[in-house]
């Protein structure tokens, strides 16, 4: 049998998972579509069917709530009132399926991203993470495949239905957090070049330099998110934790935003970094056992990232797989030893927990 391609593996997994519920147990998230996509992206396409088999054997997923009534995207009062209402998840998914059938996926994403972004912290950022994996899949394989459009609709629908806004400085109903002193990107040596137009003035429409709107501020947002992912990887690798899973999302949350940011309009990039930053900070407050002061991480004994990812696959845990994929991806984008240290620490913690 020929090896599976990325498209074959992801498409096959999504077809099998199409009717599977969003959650299992006491509000545990269905990670199967996300982990399957991460495995295929990392070159483990042939492992995807077996991993999905095992996931479906070992998890009893709840049925999706029945659809109740259509959400009107043109009526702000209507769709806002449905945010964070999980009983409306089928209504939300149906809304996004309709919208994705009528408009290109980047247009739908750009319309709804600022509306959903303040609710990123819901169910530990899994709405935005599932959306991001779907965005990567559809951007690689094309929206003509119905399974990919449906998965993006499910990611956005789950995000909307589990929308929760309880992080630093983000108020329910805001489309973006307030911005003020301290809300700029971290300074880099390229700031002056990136933030000005050819005549030395900042472009008030985009906040970046003139020319291609997908270069200037995308680079700044991407670099800021790369730094955020590395920062929280270092914290994860060194902070005392009661359980190895929750604080992982302070890394995978901003990494998901990083996957999507290049597909967003320029005006949405900086707020995306700000929300991701505040959500990760909130998670640190929630899940660290003691106040955390970032300190150097010891890197002795950390395997190379190829081995780290292979170990995550052998463990089989979806969190280990997704974090190790983030570490590999970000090591290619902005090398930092904290990435491998975090994924290795997660492998060790999850292996102990599963015994």
MOBEL-V433474 format. One line per field, one symbol per residue. phi: phi as a letter, one per 30 degrees, with the letter a starting at -180 (. if undefined). psi: psi as a letter, one per 40 degrees, with the letter a starting at -180 (. if undefined). burial: # if it has 24 or more other C-alpha atoms within 12 Angstrom, else .. A space follows every 10 residues. Layout:
BEGIN
phi->???
psi->???
burial->???
END
This chain:
BEGIN
phi->.deddedddd ddddddcecd ddbbhdiddd cedddddded ddjceddded ddeddddcbc ddddeddcad ccddcddddd dcdicddcdd ddddeddddd dcbedddded dceddcedcd dehhiddddd dddddddddd cjdddddddd dddddddded dcebbbbeic cejddbddba dicddedbdc edddcbddci cddddbibdd iddccedddd dddddedddd eddddddbdd bdbddededd cddddddddc edccdedcdd eddddedddd ddddddcddb eccebecdcd idddddddde dddddidddd dddddddddd dddaeadddd ddddddeddd ddddd
psi->hiiiiddddd ddddddedei idiiagfiih eddddddddd deefdeeddd dddddddehh iiihiiicii hheehddddd eehegdeedd dddddddddd eeiidddddd dddddddefd eiffeddddd dddddddddd eieehddddd dddddddddd dfhhgfiheh iheidiiiia heeiiihiee ddddeiidee iihedeeaia aheeccdddd dddddddddd ddddddeehh idieddedee dddddddddd deeiideedd dddddddddd ddddddeidi hhhhiihheh ehiidddddd dddddehddd dddddddddd dddghheddd dddddddddd ddde.
burial->.....##### #####.##.# ###.....## ########## #########. ##..##.... #..##..... #.#.....## .######### ########## ....##.### ########## ########## #########. #.#.#.#### ########## ########.# .##.###... ...##..... ...##..... .....##### ..######## ########## #########. #..####### ########## ########## ########## ####.###.. ......#... .#..##.### ###.###### ########## #....##### ########## .....
END
